[in-house]
Amino acid sequence: MTILVAYDGSADARSAIEFAAKHLTAGPTVIVTVWEPLLVQLKKYPLAAGAIDPSTEDEAHAQAEQHAKEGAELAITSGLSDVTYRAVADNESIWKTIVDVADDIDASLIVTGSRGLAGVRSVLLGSVSNHVLHHAHRPTLIVPPAKKQG
């Protein structure tokens, strides 16, 4: 059973990895972080073209690689083994890229947190996890936010 875990560095993504490690008996686990190249951002948000800095392209890719590596380290620390990671460029939408990677690796299960770092964009454009759930042709586990201690 290969598990694909979507990871963006958010608290909910961390909870998803920890939940998967605690509750799933896994074989290979792939942590994927999706990043938006500059051209995709310009296509999606043409009115924001003046605010997008082209010099941040390499930085965005490096940050995605770092998030993916961080997610893999968290997965191993949480008890998963045979963990690899990828930072994948989004060419259309983040949710579609996650579904495509799951198809490419023939994942038995997709695991994602219920909310990520998208903030206001997720409210306006819809939740990535919701789109993955409705478009993936394989089991999908959406892990809700961890309960706050209080």
N, CA, C and O of each residue as an XYZ file, in Angstrom:
600
protein
N       0.851     -1.177      0.000
C       0.000      0.000      0.000
C       0.892      1.234      0.000
O       1.664      1.446      0.935
N       0.788      2.044     -1.042
C       1.542      3.289     -1.130
C       0.629      4.435     -0.725
O      -0.490      4.564     -1.222
N       1.125      5.262      0.182
C       0.357      6.415      0.665
C       0.996      7.681      0.117
O       2.215      7.847      0.173
N       0.166      8.571     -0.413
C       0.612      9.892     -0.837
C       0.086     10.889      0.190
O      -1.118     10.942      0.442
N       0.970     11.671      0.780
C       0.561     12.685      1.748
C       0.893     14.050      1.175
O       2.046     14.339      0.856
N      -0.135     14.894      1.046
C       0.074     16.266      0.594
C       0.533     17.094      1.791
O      -0.082     17.060      2.857
N       1.613     17.830      1.602
C       2.202     18.577      2.716
C       2.613     19.968      2.255
O       3.344     20.120      1.277
N       2.129     20.991      2.981
C       2.477     22.373      2.630
C       3.119     23.143      3.780
O       3.322     24.354      3.689
N       3.434     22.439      4.850
C       4.068     23.104      5.981
C       3.102     23.608      7.029
O       3.530     24.067      8.088
N       1.811     23.534      6.762
C       0.820     24.043      7.708
C       0.622     23.082      8.883
O       1.016     21.918      8.817
N       0.014     23.579      9.947
C      -0.283     22.744     11.119
C      -1.202     21.583     10.733
O      -1.035     20.470     11.232
N      -2.165     21.835      9.853
C      -3.080     20.764      9.439
C      -2.360     19.692      8.629
O      -2.690     18.511      8.738
N      -1.384     20.086      7.821
C      -0.604     19.109      7.063
C       0.253     18.270      8.008
O       0.424     17.069      7.797
N       0.786     18.900      9.043
C       1.554     18.161     10.061
C       0.645     17.138     10.739
O       1.035     15.987     10.941
N      -0.564     17.563     11.088
C      -1.520     16.652     11.735
C      -1.846     15.467     10.830
O      -2.013     14.345     11.309
N      -1.937     15.712      9.529
C      -2.247     14.638      8.584
C      -1.133     13.590      8.582
O      -1.408     12.390      8.581
N       0.114     14.038      8.582
C       1.241     13.094      8.617
C       1.236     12.316      9.923
O       1.398     11.096      9.926
N       1.049     13.021     11.033
C       1.061     12.351     12.336
C      -0.078     11.341     12.442
O       0.108     10.257     12.996
N      -1.251     11.682     11.920
C      -2.389     10.764     11.941
C      -2.083      9.521     11.100
O      -2.331      8.395     11.529
N      -1.550      9.737      9.918
C      -1.225      8.613      9.040
C      -0.227      7.673      9.717
O      -0.375      6.453      9.648
N       0.780      8.237     10.366
C       1.795      7.414     11.030
C       1.203      6.626     12.184
O       1.591      5.484     12.432
N       0.270      7.234     12.883
C      -0.319      6.588     14.068
C      -1.340      5.518     13.700
O      -1.440      4.502     14.388
N      -2.104      5.730     12.623
C      -3.262      4.885     12.352
C      -3.166      3.988     11.126
O      -4.002      3.102     10.949
N      -2.182      4.194     10.291
C      -2.109      3.405      9.066
C      -0.873      2.511      9.070
O       0.207      2.926      9.489
N      -1.043      1.314      8.611
C       0.087      0.435      8.387
C       0.504      0.666      6.949
O      -0.188      0.267      6.012
N       1.625      1.305      6.793
C       2.000      1.740      5.449
C       3.223      1.018      4.939
O       4.098      0.596      5.695
N       3.248      0.896      3.655
C       4.462      0.505      2.958
C       5.124      1.811      2.570
O       5.388      2.651      3.431
N       5.388      1.991      1.318
C       6.005      3.240      0.873
C       5.078      4.444      1.100
O       3.865      4.358      0.907
N       5.671      5.549      1.507
C       4.946      6.804      1.695
C       5.663      7.884      0.896
O       6.882      8.027      0.985
N       4.902      8.637      0.118
C       5.461      9.741     -0.663
C       4.852     11.038     -0.142
O       3.632     11.199     -0.123
N       5.705     11.950      0.275
C       5.274     13.276      0.709
C       5.406     14.190     -0.503
O       6.469     14.256     -1.121
N       4.327     14.897     -0.845
C       4.379     15.786     -1.996
C       4.016     17.206     -1.581
O       3.038     17.434     -0.869
N       4.817     18.145     -2.037
C       4.531     19.568     -1.872
C       4.387     20.146     -3.270
O       5.243     19.937     -4.130
N       3.310     20.867     -3.490
C       3.049     21.457     -4.805
C       3.335     22.949     -4.723
O       2.892     23.625     -3.795
N       4.073     23.451     -5.692
C       4.370     24.880     -5.737
C       3.912     25.452     -7.070
O       3.854     24.751     -8.081
N       3.586     26.748     -7.049
C       3.083     27.422     -8.248
C       4.189     28.214     -8.930
O       4.665     29.204     -8.375
N       4.606     27.800    -10.121
C       5.570     28.599    -10.872
C       4.990     29.968    -11.236
O       3.774     30.155    -11.273
N       5.864     30.892    -11.497
C       5.472     32.269    -11.820
C       4.466     32.332    -12.964
O       3.477     33.060    -12.869
N       4.693     31.592    -14.035
C       3.779     31.649    -15.178
C       2.372     31.180    -14.816
O       1.391     31.702    -15.345
N       2.267     30.213    -13.931
C       0.951     29.745    -13.481
C       0.281     30.836    -12.658
O      -0.915     31.084    -12.811
N       1.048     31.493    -11.783
C       0.490     32.577    -10.978
C      -0.021     33.704    -11.870
O      -1.098     34.251    -11.633
N       0.752     34.048    -12.892
C       0.335     35.128    -13.798
C      -0.936     34.751    -14.558
O      -1.801     35.595    -14.795
N      -1.041     33.479    -14.937
C      -2.232     33.009    -15.649
C      -3.461     33.043    -14.740
O      -4.550     33.429    -15.166
N      -3.273     32.634    -13.480
C      -4.394     32.575    -12.536
C      -4.794     33.961    -12.025
O      -5.976     34.236    -11.816
N      -3.808     34.820    -11.829
C      -4.064     36.124    -11.202
C      -3.476     37.253    -12.046
O      -2.545     37.928    -11.606
N      -4.006     37.467    -13.252
C      -3.405     38.467    -14.143
C      -3.414     39.883    -13.571
O      -2.533     40.681    -13.890
N      -4.379     40.198    -12.746
C      -4.437     41.549    -12.176
C      -3.330     41.782    -11.154
O      -3.013     42.928    -10.833
N      -2.744     40.711    -10.644
C      -1.679     40.828     -9.660
C      -0.291     40.813    -10.296
O       0.715     40.738     -9.589
N      -0.231     40.883    -11.620
C       1.051     40.760    -12.326
C       2.095     41.741    -11.810
O       3.272     41.392    -11.712
N       1.693     42.940    -11.486
C       2.639     43.943    -11.001
C       3.197     43.629     -9.633
O       4.277     44.102     -9.278
N       2.474     42.834     -8.855
C       2.905     42.508     -7.499
C       3.745     41.238     -7.434
O       4.325     40.934     -6.392
N       3.816     40.493     -8.534
C       4.573     39.240     -8.540
C       6.005     39.525     -8.951
O       6.260     40.101    -10.009
N       6.936     39.114     -8.104
C       8.357     39.368     -8.327
C       8.992     38.160     -9.009
O       9.075     37.091     -8.405
N       9.445     38.308    -10.263
C      10.041     37.179    -10.994
C      11.263     36.579    -10.309
O      11.573     35.408    -10.525
N      11.952     37.350     -9.498
C      13.155     36.838     -8.839
C      12.831     35.818     -7.745
O      13.737     35.173     -7.218
N      11.567     35.668     -7.404
C      11.186     34.735     -6.342
C      10.925     33.325     -6.855
O      10.639     32.430     -6.059
N      11.015     33.105     -8.164
C      10.742     31.786     -8.751
C      11.626     30.700     -8.146
O      11.116     29.680     -7.681
N      12.935     30.903     -8.145
C      13.853     29.908     -7.587
C      13.627     29.752     -6.087
O      13.723     28.651     -5.545
N      13.327     30.855     -5.431
C      13.071     30.822     -3.991
C      11.822     29.994     -3.686
O      11.809     29.237     -2.715
N      10.778     30.127     -4.496
C       9.546     29.361     -4.290
C       9.793     27.872     -4.475
O       9.283     27.050     -3.713
N      10.578     27.528     -5.491
C      10.910     26.114     -5.722
C      11.737     25.571     -4.558
O      11.486     24.463     -4.083
N      12.713     26.340     -4.099
C      13.551     25.911     -2.977
C      12.715     25.743     -1.702
O      12.934     24.811     -0.929
N      11.768     26.643     -1.493
C      10.900     26.544     -0.317
C      10.022     25.296     -0.405
O       9.809     24.619      0.601
N       9.520     24.992     -1.581
C       8.714     23.777     -1.765
C       9.553     22.535     -1.484
O       9.087     21.609     -0.820
N      10.781     22.509     -1.981
C      11.686     21.388     -1.697
C      11.911     21.252     -0.196
O      11.912     20.144      0.340
N      12.102     22.383      0.477
C      12.330     22.368      1.920
C      11.090     21.854      2.661
O      11.211     21.062      3.597
N       9.899     22.303      2.246
C       8.661     21.811      2.876
C       8.525     20.305      2.686
O       8.184     19.586      3.625
N       8.789     19.831      1.476
C       8.664     18.398      1.201
C       9.645     17.599      2.055
O       9.287     16.564      2.617
N      10.880     18.082      2.149
C      11.882     17.408      2.975
C      11.465     17.416      4.442
O      11.592     16.406      5.134
N      10.966     18.556      4.911
C      10.485     18.676      6.291
C       9.353     17.675      6.548
O       9.320     17.022      7.591
N       8.436     17.561      5.597
C       7.333     16.616      5.734
C       7.824     15.181      5.802
O       7.303     14.381      6.579
N       8.827     14.849      4.993
C       9.397     13.496      5.014
C      10.072     13.216      6.356
O       9.927     12.128      6.914
N      10.803     14.192      6.867
C      11.449     14.022      8.169
C      10.416     13.837      9.272
O      10.601     13.014     10.169
N       9.330     14.598      9.209
C       8.249     14.452     10.180
C       7.608     13.068     10.074
O       7.292     12.448     11.090
N       7.420     12.592      8.857
C       6.825     11.268      8.644
C       7.701     10.181      9.266
O       7.193      9.270      9.919
N       8.999     10.277      9.067
C       9.931      9.288      9.632
C       9.932      9.378     11.155
O       9.880      8.356     11.838
N       9.992     10.600     11.690
C       9.967     10.798     13.137
C       8.666     10.277     13.743
O       8.657      9.784     14.871
N       7.580     10.386     13.002
C       6.266      9.942     13.486
C       6.077      8.430     13.383
O       5.107      7.888     13.912
N       7.004      7.745     12.699
C       6.942      6.288     12.662
C       6.744      5.660     11.302
O       6.716      4.434     11.195
N       6.605      6.461     10.254
C       6.487      5.889      8.917
C       7.881      5.522      8.412
O       8.869      6.165      8.768
N       7.949      4.497      7.590
C       9.236      4.112      7.021
C       9.110      4.108      5.504
O       8.015      4.261      4.962
N      10.208      3.938      4.841
C      10.231      3.932      3.376
C       9.581      5.205      2.829
O       8.688      5.150      1.983
N      10.048      6.350      3.328
C       9.481      7.660      2.991
C      10.359      8.360      1.954
O      11.577      8.445      2.108
N       9.720      8.855      0.905
C      10.379      9.703     -0.082
C       9.598     11.004     -0.167
O       8.498     11.112      0.376
N      10.164     11.985     -0.844
C       9.452     13.255     -0.989
C       9.699     13.848     -2.366
O      10.680     13.548     -3.046
N       8.746     14.714     -2.745
C       8.822     15.418     -4.034
C       8.274     16.827     -3.878
O       7.335     17.060     -3.117
N       8.860     17.748     -4.594
C       8.276     19.081     -4.775
C       7.892     19.131     -6.245
O       8.746     18.987     -7.119
N       6.616     19.332     -6.516
C       6.095     19.252     -7.875
C       5.520     20.604     -8.282
O       4.775     21.225     -7.524
N       5.868     21.051     -9.475
C       5.334     22.312     -9.991
C       3.881     22.129    -10.393
O       3.525     21.152    -11.053
N       3.056     23.064     -9.994
C       1.645     23.075    -10.356
C       1.507     23.728    -11.721
O       1.907     24.876    -11.912
N       0.945     22.996    -12.664
C       0.754     23.565    -14.002
C      -0.682     23.989    -14.258
O      -0.964     24.644    -15.262
N      -1.589     23.628    -13.367
C      -2.995     23.962    -13.565
C      -3.663     24.336    -12.246
O      -4.190     25.439    -12.098
N      -3.639     23.416    -11.298
C      -4.187     23.679     -9.968
C      -3.529     22.723     -8.985
O      -3.128     21.619     -9.351
N      -3.424     23.153     -7.750
C      -2.752     22.346     -6.734
C      -3.465     21.022     -6.544
O      -2.818     19.977     -6.489
N      -4.789     21.045     -6.444
C      -5.524     19.794     -6.209
C      -5.315     18.818     -7.372
O      -5.160     17.617     -7.152
N      -5.311     19.326     -8.599
C      -5.140     18.443     -9.765
C      -3.736     17.843     -9.781
O      -3.557     16.683    -10.153
N      -2.756     18.624     -9.384
C      -1.398     18.114     -9.325
C      -1.290     16.993     -8.300
O      -0.625     15.989     -8.554
N      -1.932     17.147     -7.149
C      -1.933     16.093     -6.130
C      -2.584     14.831     -6.687
O      -2.051     13.734     -6.522
N      -3.727     14.978     -7.343
C      -4.426     13.826     -7.937
C      -3.550     13.178     -9.015
O      -3.475     11.951     -9.093
N      -2.892     13.986     -9.841
C      -2.033     13.449    -10.902
C      -0.846     12.670    -10.325
O      -0.495     11.606    -10.834
N      -0.235     13.196     -9.271
C       0.886     12.485     -8.654
C       0.393     11.167     -8.060
O       1.063     10.141     -8.179
N      -0.772     11.194     -7.424
C      -1.346      9.953     -6.872
C      -1.556      8.932     -7.985
O      -1.286      7.744     -7.803
N      -2.035      9.394     -9.131
C      -2.215      8.491    -10.274
C      -0.866      7.973    -10.780
O      -0.725      6.786    -11.077
N       0.112      8.855    -10.877
C       1.440      8.472    -11.380
C       2.092      7.387    -10.532
O       2.724      6.475    -11.063
N       1.937      7.487     -9.204
C       2.576      6.502     -8.324
C       1.615      5.379     -7.946
O       1.975      4.480     -7.186
N       0.391      5.432     -8.476
C      -0.645      4.458     -8.168
C      -0.839      4.333     -6.656
O      -0.824      3.234     -6.102
N      -1.021      5.478     -6.005
C      -1.207      5.503     -4.557
C      -2.468      4.741     -4.162
O      -3.496      4.828     -4.833
N      -2.376      4.006     -3.082
C      -3.533      3.299     -2.546
C      -4.432      4.255     -1.770
O      -5.631      4.015     -1.631
N      -3.844      5.343     -1.265
C      -4.552      6.291     -0.431
C      -3.888      7.655     -0.547
O      -2.662      7.755     -0.604
N      -4.703      8.705     -0.583
C      -4.220     10.087     -0.512
C      -4.590     10.601      0.871
O      -5.733     10.449      1.303
N      -3.637     11.207      1.569
C      -3.884     11.798      2.879
C      -3.575     13.279      2.783
O      -2.539     13.675      2.249
N      -4.484     14.097      3.305
C      -4.273     15.545      3.308
C      -4.945     16.150      4.530
O      -5.905     15.596      5.065
N      -4.431     17.285      4.961
C      -5.093     18.041      6.014
C      -6.305     18.741      5.439
O      -6.448     18.855      4.222
N      -7.179     19.210      6.318
C      -8.414     19.833      5.827
C      -8.213     21.276      5.384
O      -8.988     21.797      4.581
N      -7.188     21.914      5.898
C      -6.898     23.295      5.493
C      -5.404     23.451      5.390
O      -4.651     22.843      6.150
N      -4.977     24.263      4.452
C      -3.540     24.465      4.284
C      -3.161     25.908      4.494
O      -3.796     26.626      5.266
N      -2.137     26.322      3.815
C      -1.617     27.676      3.963
C      -2.268     28.684      3.034
O      -1.886     29.854      3.030
N      -3.251     28.249      2.240
C      -3.821     29.127      1.225
C      -4.626     30.283      1.791
O      -4.780     31.296      1.110
N      -5.146     30.176      3.008
C      -5.848     31.277      3.652
C      -7.049     31.765      2.866
O      -7.942     30.987      2.528
N      -7.066     33.058      2.579
C      -8.199     33.684      1.905
C      -8.451     33.041      0.541
O      -9.604     32.884      0.139
N      -7.387     32.669     -0.172
C      -7.569     32.047     -1.485
C      -8.396     30.779     -1.380
O      -9.214     30.506     -2.258
N      -8.200     29.989     -0.309
C      -8.960     28.744     -0.202
C     -10.438     29.030      0.024
O     -11.295     28.274     -0.434
N     -10.738     30.103      0.717
C     -12.127     30.475      0.929
C     -12.758     30.917     -0.383
O     -13.902     30.571     -0.678
N     -12.006     31.687     -1.170
C     -12.529     32.201     -2.430
C     -12.577     31.140     -3.529
O     -13.517     31.113     -4.324
N     -11.580     30.277     -3.577
C     -11.447     29.338     -4.684
C     -11.864     27.912     -4.340
O     -11.962     27.067     -5.230
N     -12.108     27.636     -3.076
C     -12.478     26.287     -2.673
C     -11.279     25.563     -2.099
O     -10.134     25.851     -2.448
N     -11.547     24.652     -1.244
C     -10.522     23.928     -0.533
C      -9.810     22.915     -1.432
O     -10.450     22.197     -2.201
N      -8.497     22.867     -1.329
C      -7.721     21.878     -2.079
C      -8.165     20.476     -1.684
O      -8.379     19.625     -2.548
N      -8.305     20.229     -0.372
C      -8.690     18.888      0.075
C     -10.075     18.505     -0.445
O     -10.306     17.345     -0.786
N     -10.985     19.452     -0.510
C     -12.329     19.186     -1.035
C     -12.261     18.782     -2.510
O     -12.935     17.845     -2.937
N     -11.448     19.492     -3.274
C     -11.296     19.151     -4.698
C     -10.621     17.799     -4.879
O     -11.021     17.018     -5.743
N      -9.599     17.514     -4.071
C      -8.935     16.203     -4.154
C      -9.960     15.112     -3.868
O     -10.046     14.128     -4.603
N     -10.730     15.284     -2.812
C     -11.741     14.293     -2.431
C     -12.708     14.010     -3.570
O     -13.049     12.854     -3.823
N     -13.149     15.051     -4.257
C     -14.169     14.885     -5.291
C     -13.623     14.514     -6.670
O     -14.395     14.129     -7.549
N     -12.316     14.621     -6.874
C     -11.763     14.326     -8.196
C     -10.810     13.133     -8.235
O     -10.500     12.624     -9.312
N     -10.350     12.690     -7.085
C      -9.455     11.531     -7.058
C     -10.277     10.266     -7.268
O     -11.404     10.154     -6.784
N      -9.712      9.342     -7.979
C     -10.390      8.071     -8.231
C      -9.766      6.990     -7.364
O      -9.520      5.867     -7.805
N      -9.523      7.361     -6.131
C      -8.929      6.445     -5.163
C      -9.305      6.925     -3.765
O      -9.714      8.076     -3.610
N      -9.181      6.087     -2.754
C      -9.537      6.516     -1.398
C      -8.742      7.757     -0.973
O      -7.558      7.902     -1.276
N      -9.434      8.631     -0.270
C      -8.832      9.878      0.197
C      -9.209     10.086      1.659
O     -10.377      9.973      2.032
N      -8.223     10.387      2.471
C      -8.430     10.649      3.895
C      -8.117     12.111      4.152
O      -7.002     12.570      3.902
N      -9.107     12.842      4.654
C      -8.906     14.249      5.007
C      -8.887     14.327      6.525
O      -9.875     14.010      7.188
N      -7.758     14.750      7.065
C      -7.575     14.807      8.512
C      -7.934     16.211      8.996
O      -7.357     17.201      8.546
N      -8.911     16.283      9.937
C      -9.299     17.609     10.450
C      -8.205     18.215     11.337
O      -7.274     17.518     11.741
N      -8.319     19.497     11.634
C      -7.316     20.134     12.502
C      -7.245     19.432     13.846
O      -8.241     18.896     14.333
N      -6.063     19.440     14.438
C      -5.895     18.864     15.781
C      -6.700     19.696     16.773
O      -6.796     20.917     16.651
N      -7.272     19.008     17.754
C      -8.017     19.726     18.798
C      -7.040     20.524     19.626
O      -5.960     20.049     19.978
N      -7.438     21.750     19.934
C      -6.585     22.611     20.757
C      -6.737     22.208     22.207
O      -7.843     21.968     22.690
N      -5.614     22.139     22.890
C      -5.621     21.830     24.319
C      -6.095     23.062     25.063
O      -5.619     24.167     24.804
N      -7.012     22.887     25.970
C      -7.448     24.106     26.664
C      -8.316     23.870     27.757
O      -8.749     24.815     28.417
